[in-house]
């Protein structure tokens, strides 16, 4: 119980995920994995940085305010 615990997915989060997916699609960007949309949206909503190598998270950084845990030098 020493780690923070969060409920990751509920009705509100499902709607926010759909909104984020549609916002990126309107820009011509398709995210390949549903899990990536869920993870990115969760981090955006909770204002948590995300450590990633998957290129599908870059549009969330560029267009939706996802904070990367590390920035390139």
Order of alpha helices (4+ residues) and beta strands (2+ residues): alpha-alpha-alpha
